[in-house]
Amino acid sequence: MRERGYSRKAWGGRASIKQIFNNLLSNAFKYTDSGSIEWSFFCAKENGRVKVTSTIADTGIGIRKEDQGKLFKDYSQVNVRDNYYVGGTGLGLSITKRLVGLMDGSIRLESDYLKGSSFTVEFFQEEAGDEVIGEDTATNLSQFRYSAQRHVQHQELIRADMSYARVLVVDDVTNNLDIAKNLLKPYKVNVDIAESGAEAIKMVLFGDVCYDAIFMDHMMPGINGMQATKAIREDGNSDYAKNIPIIALTANALAGNDALYLQSGFQAFLSKPIDVLRLDQVLNQWVRNREREKELPQSPVASAGLGKSEKAVEEAAKFLREHTVPGLNLAAGFALLQNDLDSYLMVLRSYVKHTPTKIRVIKTAGDDLDSYGIAVHGLRGSSKGIGAEKLGAQAKELEKAAARGDLNYVLANNDAFVEAAEKLVADIGAFLDSVSASMTGGVERPERAEPDREVLRGILRACDGYDMPALRKGIEDISAFRYVSCPDLAQWMTEQSHLSNFDEIRARVVSLGEAG
C-alpha cells in the first residue's frame, strides 16, 4: 500500500480523524456482545500544538498476546477460527495506524483475551487560539450540536405558494397534528385533519373535498395507516381515490422500509420528527402544481431561510439562554419548528394539554401489548417532535419490547417511564407559565357554572351522526371554559374523542340533563 504522495498536513483534517475513529469504534461495537464501550478524550498544549489523546475501551472478546503483534500489519492473517476479532479487522487497523502516523501520532493496544481491549491514539492538531467560544457555542457543544446553527442560519429554502392546494393530515396524536400544521403554514396550504384511520376513510371517500394529498400516520389504534390507505385505494370507486398521493408519516424510518411503504400504496414517507428539507421535497413532488400557480395573484414562490431573519435567530438564542426545561432540548425543538417561537410555544401547549391522555392509556394498557405499543409509539413521536429526546428514546425501547412480546421488560420499566413523562409535562407547564402572557398568548380560562346547552346539543348531534369534525369543534367550545359542576368534562371528552367513543360521550351529555 503506497501513501500516494500525500503530505502529513493533508492527512490531518476532519476526514482522516473521522476515519480513524470510525475504524476503531466499528471494531469495538462489532466484537462486544455484552458489557460496555467507553470513548475518552484528553487534550493538552505541547510546543505550540495541541496533543489529542483518545482511548476506546471495550469489554469484548479481546486479542491473544501472540496475535497482537500482527494486528497492524497489512493483509495479516491470524488464526480466524480461534481469534475472529483480528481476522475480521481486515485493513482497517493498518490504515488507522498509517493515518495516525501521518499526523505525527501513535497508536497502542492493551488487551486481555476474553476480557476486552483498549486502543489509545495520540496525534497533534493546530491550536485554534484562545478566543472565548461563547455561551451559545458551549451549549451547542455540550448537547452535541456542532453545525446545526450554521445550517439553520445560512441555508436558503425556496417555499412555493401552494394556497390553491388542500391536504389531509391523519394522526391519532393531536400534538403531531399541530406540528404538521405549523410546518405546512409557510406554504399557505389548506390543511384538514383526521384523528383516526376510520375518520380519514370517511372524509376521503364520502366527503365533499377532493384533497391534493394525504399525510397518513402509519401506526394508529383501530384502523392503522396502511389499512386506511388500502381501504381508500381498493374501496374507492374513482380514479381520485385510487391515485391521490398518500405520504406515510412514521417514527420507524428504517432502511428498507421505503419499499414496504411503496408496496402498501404510499407514494413516499416522512420520518418523525419531520425534516423540513424532506417535507419540501415531498410537497414539490406530490402537491405543487405549476399550472395552478399561474392563477395566483402574487408571485408563486417566496424565499425564506430555515432560520427566518437574523433577528429571529438572535431572539431564539437569547430565549435559550434565559430558559431551561429538564428533559427538553429547547434548541432542537426550535430547529424542528424552524426557529418560529410562536409555533413552538403553541406546540408545547398542545403537548401539555394532550399528553396526559396518552399517559393514561399507557398506565392502563396492562398485558395488551399491541395497544400499549401503539400508545407508547404515539408518545415517542410527539416527544421527539418537541425536542424531548430522552423521553423519546425511553419510549422507543418500550415500543420495541412490546413489539417482541417482552411483557417483563415493559412491566419493569413502565412505571419509571410514566413518572418521567408526567414530570416532563409538569416541567413544560411550569415553563409556559413562566413565559409572559404576551409571548405565549395564554390566559386563564374563565369559569362557568355549567356548559352551554346549545354547545351540548351540537355535541349530541355530532355523536348521533358519528361526525368527528363537528364533535371536535364542540369539544373546542367546551374547552374554552372551566365548569364548577363538571371540572373534568373537557379533558374527559377529549380523551373519549381520541378513542372514537361516541356512545360514551353521548351518555355523559345526557347525564348532564341535555337529552336534546
N, C-alpha and C positions, 0 to 999 in steps of 0.2 A: 504494500500500500504506500503510495507516494504522497507527499504533502502538497503537491501541485503548486509550489512556489508561494503559498500564502505567507504573509508576514505574521509575526507574533501579534502585532497590534490588530490586524484584521480579524484574528480569531478571538478577540476579547469582548465582542459585542453580545447583545441580548440573545441572539440566535445560538451562539456557542454555549452560553451559560444554560440556556433552556435545554439544549440537547444533553448536556452533562447530567442535569438533574432528572430529565425525562428518563434517561437510561438507568440511573441508579434507583429511582422510585419505581420504575417498571419492574425491575428485578425484585425489589423488596415486596411489592404487592403480589407479584406472581408466585413467590415461593414462601409466603407467610400465610398459613392456613388458620392460625389462631394466635392470640396474644395482641401485640401492638407494633406500630411503626412510629418512630419518633424522628423528627427532622429539626435540627437545631442550627442556629447561625450565631457567629460571633465576628465582629469587625473591630480592627484596630489600625491606627495610623502607623506607618512604618516607612521612613525615608521618603516622605512626600507622596506616598501612595497609601491606599487602603488595602490591608490584607484581610481577605474574607476566608473564614474557616467555617465549614459546614459539615455536619455529620448526619448520616441517615442510618439509623439503627433499627433492626427488626428482630423479631423472635421466631424467625423461620427455621428452615431445615439446617442452615449452616453449611460450612465447607470443610472437608477433611484437610488436615495440615499438609499432607503430601500433594494435594491439588492446588493449594493456594498460590504457589509459585508460578503455576501455569495460567493463572486466571486472566492476566492482562496481555497474553501473547496472541498475536494474530493467528486465526484459524486453529487454535489449540483444541485438541480433542482429548477429554479426560474420560474416565470411566462413567459413561452416561447412566448405566444401569445402577451403579452404587451412589452416584452423586449427580443427579439430574440438574441440580441448581447450576453448576458450572457448564454442563453440556448445553443448557438451554440459553445461555447468555449470548452465544454467537460472537459477533464482532463488537457488541455493544460496549463491553468494558475496555477492550483495546482502543476503541475510538475515544472513549471517555478519557483514558489516560493520555492519549495524544492531544486532545483538546486542552486538558488541564496543563500539560507541559508547554503548549504554545502560549499560555498565559503566565509563564514562569512559575507554575504551580506544581503541586504534587498530589498524589492520592495514595492512601494507605488502607489496608484491610485488617480488621480484627474479627476472628470468627471462632466459635466453639461449635463443633459438629453437633447437630440436633438441638442446639440451644439458640442459635441466631448469629447474625453478622452485623458489623458496622463498617461503613465506608466513610472515611473522612477526606475531604478535598480542601486544598488550600490554593488560592490564586490571588492575584493582585488586580485592583481596579484603580483608575484615576480618581483622585479626590474631587468631589463636586464643589467644594467650598464651604464656608462657614455661614452662609446666608440662612436665616431662620425660615423654616418652611411654612410657618403659619398654622393657626388652629384648624382651618378648614382642611388643609392638606394632611395634617396629623390625624384628623378624624377619619378622612378617607382611607389613609393607610392602615389605621387600626381596624377598619372594617373591610379591608382587602379590596378597596375600590381604587384602582390605580389610574384608570384613564377615563372613567365614566363622565367626570365633569367636563373634560376637554371634548369628549364625544358629544355631550349634550349641548355645549355652548357653540360648537363650530359646525356641526353637521346640518346642512340645509335639507329640508323636506318640502317638496312641492305638493301641496294638497289641492286636489281638484275640487271644484264646487259641484257637489252631487245633490243639490237641493231638489232635483227632479226625481230622485230615487227614494224608494221606501223599502226598508228591510225589517225582518222579524228576528229578534234575538230570543232564544229559548234557553232558560236555565232555571233550575229549582232553587238557586241561592240568590236572594234579592240583591245582596251586595255585589255579586258578579254582574247582574243586570245593570246596576248603577255604574259600575266601572266601564262596561261596554258602551253605555250611552255617552259617557263622558269622552271616551276615546273616539267615538264617531262624531262628536259635536263639531270639531273643526271642519268636517266635510259637509256640514249642513244637511246630512242625511236624515230623512224622516224615519223614526225608529218606533216600532211597536214591540211589545214584549209578551212572552208567554212563560208561565212558571211550571209547566209540565209538558211532557210529550203529548198527552191527550189533548191539552188545550191548543198546542201547535197544530195538530192534525185538523182539529175543528176549524181553526182560523184560516188555514191554507185551503182546505177542501170545501168548506161551506161558508166561508166569509165573503165579504164583498170586495176585499182588497186583493189586488194582484201584486205580489212582492217581487222586487228585483233580486233578492237573495235572502237566504235564511242562515243565521248563525246558530248552530244547534249544539248544546252541551251533550256530550256522548253518554254521560253517566248520571241518570236521574232515577228516582223511585218510580215504581209503576212502569209506564212505558218509557224506555230509555231512548237515547238519541238515535241509535241505529234502528230500533224498532219503529220509531216515529218516521224516520226517513224512508224505511221500507214501505210503510203504510201509505205515505204520500206518493211514492213512486208507483206502487202497484195498484193502489185503490183509486188513484186519480183518473178521471175519465177525460183528461185533456192533455195536450202537449205541454201546457203551462206546468201542471203538477209533475209531469214526468221529466221535465228539463230545467226547472227552476234551480239555480245554483244553491247548493246546501254546503255550508262550510262547518266542519266539526270543530267544536271547542273542547279542548281536553287538557287535563293536568298530567296525562300519561303519554307524553310525546316521546316515545321510544323509537329507536332506529328500527325501521321496517314496518312501523305502524301506518306509514303513509299508504302503502299498498293495501293494507286492511281497510282503511277508510275509503279509498277509491273503489274497492270491490263492494263496499257496503252502500254505495250510492252517493257518496260525498264527492264534491269537486276538489276540495282542498281541506286542510286542517290548520288550526291555530293553537299553539300551546299556551297554557296559562302559567304565569301571568302573560298577558298578550303583549308581544313585542310590537312597537308602533311601526317599525320599518316593515315587518312582515305583514301587518294589518294593511299598510298602504299598498303593498304589492297585491294582496288579495282583492282589495277594493278596486284597484285599477284594472285587474284582470277580469273580475266577475261582475262588478257593479257599474263601473264607469261606462257611459255611453256618449261618445264624442258627437254624434248627430244631435242628441238632445241638448248637449252643451251649447250648441249654436243658437238655441232658442232662449238661452238665459240672457237677462237684460244687462248683466255685468260680465266682466272678464271671467272665463271659466276656471282659471287657476289662480292660486294665491300662494306666495312664498312665505314659509314660516319656519324658523329654526326650531328644532326639537325643544330647545330651552327657552323659547319665546325671546323676549328682548333681554339685553344685558342687565337692565334694571330689574327685571323679574328674577333673573338668576341671582343677582346680588341680594334681593329681598329674601329669596328662598334660603340662601346661605346664612343670612342673618337670623332667619327663623330657626334654622337648625342649631345655631349657636346658643340660642336662648331657650330652647325646649328639648327635653329628652323624655322618652317613654320607655320604661323597661320592657324588653322583649320586642320592641318595634324599631326597625331600621327606617327612620324618617326619610333619610336621603334616598333610599331605594324606593320608598313609596312615592316620593316626589317624582323620581325619574319615571316610574311606571305611568304616572298621570301627567307626564310632560311638563313637570315643574309648574303646574297650574294649582295654585294654593287653594282657590275656592273649590275646585273639583275634588282635590284630595281631602279637604276637610269634610265635604259632603259625603264622600265615600266612607270616611271614618265614622261619621254619624250613622250612616246606614249600617256599618259593621256592628256598632254598639247596639243599635236597635234590633237587628235581625239575628245576630249570632246566638243569643240566648235560646232561640227556638231550636237551632241545630244542637246546642249543648244538651238540651232536654231530651232530644231524640237519642243522642249518643248515650246519655245516662240510662235510658230505659230500653236500650237495644237488646239487653240480655244475651241469650245464646243465638239470636238470629243474626248470624254473621253477614248475611247478604245485605240486610237493611243497615246494619252497623257500618259496613264498608262503604255504602253509598253515602251515609250521613257524614262519616269522617272524611270521605273524599271531597264532599262539598265544602267542609270547613277548611280542608287543606288548601283548596283553590282560592277561597275568599281570603284566607290568611296570607298566602303568598302574594295576593293581589294588592295588599296594603303595605307590604314590607315586613310582615311578621314571620321572618324566615325560620326562627327556631321552632315556633309552634307548627308551621307548615311541615318542617322536617319530622316532627313527632307524629303528626297526622299521617304522613307518608308511610312511616314504619307500621303504624297500626292498620292502615289500609292494606298494606302488603300482608300482614299477619291474618287479617280477615279473609283475604283472597286465597291464602293457602290453608285456611281452616284451622288456624292455630288459636284456639279459644284460650288456652292457658296464657299466651303472651298478651292477648287483649285484656283478660281479667287482671293480669299482674300490672299492667301499665295504664289502664284506662282512667283510674282514679286520679293519678298524677297528671294525666293529660287534661282531664276535665278541670282540675284545680288550676292548671296553667292557663287554660282558655278563659275561665271565669276571671282570673286575676288580670289577664290582658284586657278583657272587656272593661273591667273596673278602672284600670290604669288609663285606658284611652278615654273613658268617660271623664275621669278627673282632668286629663289633659285638655279635653274640649271645653270643660268648664273654666279652665284657667285662661283660655283664649278669650279675648274681648268679644262682647256680643256683636259689635260692628263687624268683626272679622268673620265670625262663624255664622252670623245671621240667625243664631239660635236664641229663642226666647222660651220662657217657662209657659207650658200650656195652661190656658185659662181653665178654671174649674166650673163644672155644671152639676146640678143635682142629678140629672139623668140624661140619656141620649135623646137626640131629636127624633120625634116619632116618624117624620117623613123620611128621614135617612134610614131608619129601621125598616120601614115599609119597602124602600128601594132594595135593601139587602134581602128581604124576603122574596121579592120578585126575582132577584138575581139567583137565589138558591133554587127557586121553583123552576127556573129556566136553565139551570146549570151554566149561567153566564158569568165566566170568571172575570172578564174585564169590568163588568158592572159591579160585581162583588168587590173587586179590588178598589174601585172608586168609592164604594160605600164605606169600606174599612178605612180608607184615607180620610174621609169626612169624620168618621167616628174617632180616629186617632188625633184629631185636632184639639180635643178637649180631654180633661180628666173628670171622671164622674164619681160623685160621692156614693151613689147607690151600687155601682159595679166598677171599682177601680181597675180590675184586671181585664175588662171587656175587650179593649183594643188589642192588647197583646195576645189574648186568647184567640180572638178572631183571626189575627194574623197567622198564628200557628196552625189553626184549623184550615185556613185557606191554602197554606203550603201543602197540606195533605189532601186537598180537594174534598174536605169533609162537609159538603153542602148540607147534608141532613142534620149533622150535629149543630151547625151554625143556625139553621132554621129553628131547631128545637130550643136553642138558647134564646133566640129573639122572641119566640112565642112565650117562653117562660117569663120574659120581661113584661108581658101583658100586651104585646103588639102582634096580634094574630092577623092583622091586615084586613 
